[in-house]
């Protein structure tokens, strides 16, 4: 009997894809990100907007999701203009950059790193929907539970360690131990000069915005119930210290407040990501 997790997308990836689509369908323009490709991949059926996790209560989290995706994509655009032609997505989930930005993506080598089961499902859906998997898009399956090293699989897939890259890790660090995060930082810090890491992290629950703290707690409880508990939380200075220990040339914190000012200023609907919740570490080699 084939396990469900081996043949379907993970629940968290589905939720992120639906939130991105809901931003287009429910929030007025200008849209921070326009992505309904993930919705097509998931094909949730009628009534998906009535799911409890699509309720108005989750609106700030939807804003956070589209803000982090837009920030990473802006970073890729900026670095591509500087000649960086490799883009690595750790914990890619249902990322749709390659399908939504074909002109830009065609000039990049994109490596999506994720667990084998969900990747198998995504590959099948891309083919079924006619998107295909172009030669410059590499789906890199890594069985983390079996102890496989993402770096080895990445190089095996054709990643050129001698050339700079953008490495993105969004919505992943909370599921990892501090030791694993430190090891990832050390590995990325060895990449060619001119590489950039953008990694999101979650503030400790007690320090999150009180207005959204119940929602974060609910998400943490749900993750634990699904067998994927939140493990790691950081204050910005703690993660910056780990980046310095990993010997990045430079590292800085991008707050949710900065993202709100950049992408949500002037909105009349009040949509904005919650402060002191999920934010960014950006580091360069």
C-alpha positions in Angstrom: 0.0 0.0 0.0 1.4 3.4 -1.0 1.5 6.0 1.8 -0.4 9.1 1.3 2.6 11.3 1.9 4.4 9.6 -1.0 1.9 10.6 -3.6 0.4 13.9 -2.7 1.6 17.4 -1.9 2.2 18.3 1.7 -0.6 20.1 3.6 1.6 23.1 4.3 2.6 23.5 0.6 -1.1 23.3 -0.4 -2.0 26.0 2.1 0.7 28.3 0.8 -0.4 27.7 -2.8 -4.0 28.5 -1.9 -3.2 31.6 0.1 -1.2 32.9 -2.9 -4.2 32.3 -5.2 -6.6 33.8 -2.7 -4.5 37.0 -2.6 -5.3 37.4 -6.4 -8.9 36.4 -6.1 -10.0 38.1 -2.8 -7.7 41.1 -2.2 -8.0 44.2 -4.4 -5.1 45.3 -6.6 -2.3 46.1 -6.7 -1.3 42.5 -6.0 2.0 41.8 -4.3 2.3 38.5 -6.2 0.1 37.0 -8.9 0.1 33.3 -8.6 -2.8 31.0 -9.5 -0.6 28.3 -11.0 -0.3 26.7 -7.6 -4.1 26.6 -7.4 -4.1 24.8 -10.7 -1.6 22.3 -9.5 -3.6 21.5 -6.3 -7.0 21.5 -8.0 -8.8 21.6 -4.7 -12.3 21.7 -6.2 -15.2 24.1 -5.6 -15.5 25.5 -2.1 -11.8 25.7 -1.4 -12.2 29.3 -0.3 -14.5 28.1 2.5 -11.7 26.1 4.1 -11.1 27.2 7.8 -7.5 28.1 6.9 -8.8 30.5 4.2 -10.9 32.4 6.7 -10.4 36.2 7.3 -8.7 35.2 10.5 -5.7 34.0 8.4 -5.5 37.2 6.3 -2.3 38.5 8.0 -0.6 35.1 7.3 -1.6 35.3 3.6 0.0 38.7 3.5 3.2 37.3 5.0 3.3 34.5 2.5 3.0 36.7 -0.6 5.5 39.2 0.9 8.1 36.6 1.4 7.6 35.1 -2.1 7.8 38.6 -3.7 10.9 39.5 -1.7 12.7 36.4 -2.9 11.6 36.9 -6.5 12.8 40.5 -6.4 16.1 39.3 -5.1 16.4 36.7 -8.0 15.6 39.4 -10.5 18.2 41.7 -9.0 20.9 39.1 -8.9 20.1 37.8 -12.4 20.8 41.3 -13.7 24.2 41.1 -12.0 24.9 37.8 -13.9 24.0 35.3 -11.2 22.4 32.4 -13.2 21.8 29.7 -10.5 18.7 29.7 -8.2 18.3 27.0 -5.5 15.1 26.6 -3.6 15.4 24.6 -0.4 12.1 23.1 0.6 10.5 24.1 -2.8 7.0 22.8 -2.1 4.7 24.2 -4.8 6.9 27.0 -5.9 5.8 28.2 -9.3 8.5 30.7 -10.3 9.6 28.7 -13.3 6.1 28.5 -14.6 5.1 32.1 -14.0 8.3 33.8 -15.1 9.3 31.8 -18.1 11.3 34.6 -19.8 13.5 35.2 -16.7 13.6 31.5 -15.7 14.9 30.5 -19.1 18.1 32.3 -18.4 18.6 30.6 -15.1 19.4 27.1 -13.8 16.8 26.4 -11.2 17.1 23.7 -8.6 14.1 22.8 -6.5 15.1 20.7 -3.5 12.4 18.8 -1.7 11.3 15.4 -0.4 10.9 12.7 -3.0 7.2 12.0 -2.6 5.9 15.5 -3.0 8.3 16.1 -5.8 7.1 13.1 -7.6 3.5 14.4 -7.3 4.5 17.9 -8.5 6.4 16.5 -11.5 3.3 14.5 -12.5 1.0 17.5 -12.1 3.3 19.8 -14.1 3.2 17.3 -17.0 -0.6 16.8 -16.7 -1.2 20.5 -16.9 1.1 21.0 -19.9 3.8 23.0 -18.1 6.4 20.2 -18.4 9.8 20.2 -16.8 12.3 22.2 -19.0 15.9 21.2 -19.0 17.0 24.2 -16.9 14.6 23.2 -14.1 16.0 20.5 -11.9 13.7 18.8 -9.4 16.2 17.5 -6.8 14.7 14.8 -4.5 16.3 14.5 -1.1 15.2 12.0 1.5 16.1 14.0 4.6 14.6 11.3 6.9 17.1 8.8 5.5 20.0 11.2 6.2 20.6 12.2 2.5 22.7 15.4 2.2 21.0 18.1 0.1 24.3 19.4 -1.0 25.4 16.1 -2.6 22.2 15.7 -4.4 22.4 19.3 -5.6 25.8 18.8 -7.1 24.7 15.5 -8.6 21.9 17.4 -10.4 24.4 19.7 -12.1 24.8 22.6 -9.7 28.1 24.4 -10.3 29.7 25.2 -7.0 32.3 27.4 -8.7 29.6 29.9 -9.8 27.5 32.2 -7.6 23.8 31.4 -6.8 20.8 32.7 -5.0 19.7 30.2 -2.4 16.2 30.6 -0.9 14.7 28.8 2.1 11.2 30.1 3.0 9.0 28.5 5.6 11.5 25.8 6.4 13.7 26.8 9.3 11.0 26.3 12.0 10.9 22.6 11.2 14.7 22.1 11.6 17.0 21.8 14.6 19.4 24.6 15.3 22.2 22.2 14.5 20.8 21.5 11.0 20.2 25.2 10.4 23.8 26.0 11.4 25.1 23.2 9.1 23.0 24.7 6.2 24.4 28.1 6.9 28.0 26.8 6.9 27.4 24.9 3.6 25.9 27.9 1.8 28.6 30.2 3.1 31.1 28.1 1.1 29.5 29.0 -2.2 31.2 31.1 -4.8 31.7 34.7 -3.9 28.7 36.8 -4.9 26.2 34.2 -3.7 23.1 35.2 -1.6 21.0 33.4 0.9 17.5 34.4 1.8 16.1 32.4 4.7 13.0 33.0 6.7 12.8 32.4 10.4 10.1 32.6 13.1 10.3 34.7 16.2 9.8 33.0 19.6 6.0 32.7 20.2 6.1 34.8 23.3 7.6 37.7 21.2 5.3 37.6 18.2 2.7 40.3 17.5 0.0 39.7 20.2 -2.7 40.2 17.5 -1.6 37.2 15.6 -0.2 35.1 18.4 -3.2 32.8 18.6 -2.9 32.1 14.9 0.7 31.2 15.2 -0.1 29.0 18.2 -2.8 27.3 16.2 -0.4 26.7 13.3 2.2 25.3 15.7 -0.4 22.9 17.3 -1.5 21.8 13.8 2.1 21.1 12.8 2.7 19.1 15.9 -0.5 17.1 15.3 0.7 16.3 11.7 4.0 15.0 13.0 6.0 18.0 11.8 6.4 20.2 14.9 7.9 23.7 15.0 11.3 23.2 16.5 13.4 26.3 16.1 12.6 30.0 16.8 15.0 32.9 16.7 15.4 36.5 17.7 17.1 38.3 14.7 20.4 38.8 16.6 20.6 35.0 17.3 20.3 34.0 13.7 22.7 36.8 12.6 25.2 35.4 15.1 24.9 32.0 13.5 25.5 33.6 10.0 28.6 35.3 11.3 29.9 32.0 12.8 29.3 30.4 9.4 31.6 33.1 7.9 29.3 34.9 5.5 30.9 38.1 4.2 27.8 40.1 5.2 24.4 39.3 6.9 21.4 41.4 7.8 17.8 41.1 9.0 14.8 42.1 6.9 11.8 42.7 9.2 8.2 42.2 8.4 7.8 45.9 9.0 10.3 46.6 6.2 8.4 44.2 3.9 5.1 45.9 4.8 6.6 49.3 3.9 8.0 47.9 0.6 5.0 46.0 -0.6 1.9 47.2 1.3 2.3 50.9 1.8 -0.8 52.9 0.8 -3.2 50.0 0.7 -6.7 51.0 1.7 -7.7 47.4 2.7 -5.3 47.2 5.6 -3.6 44.1 4.3 -0.1 43.7 5.7 2.1 41.0 7.2 2.3 40.8 11.0 5.4 42.2 12.6 7.7 40.0 14.7 6.5 36.8 13.2 8.2 35.3 10.1 11.1 37.5 8.9 14.3 37.2 6.8 17.9 36.6 7.3 19.8 37.7 4.1 23.5 36.8 3.9 26.1 37.1 1.2 29.4 35.3 0.4 
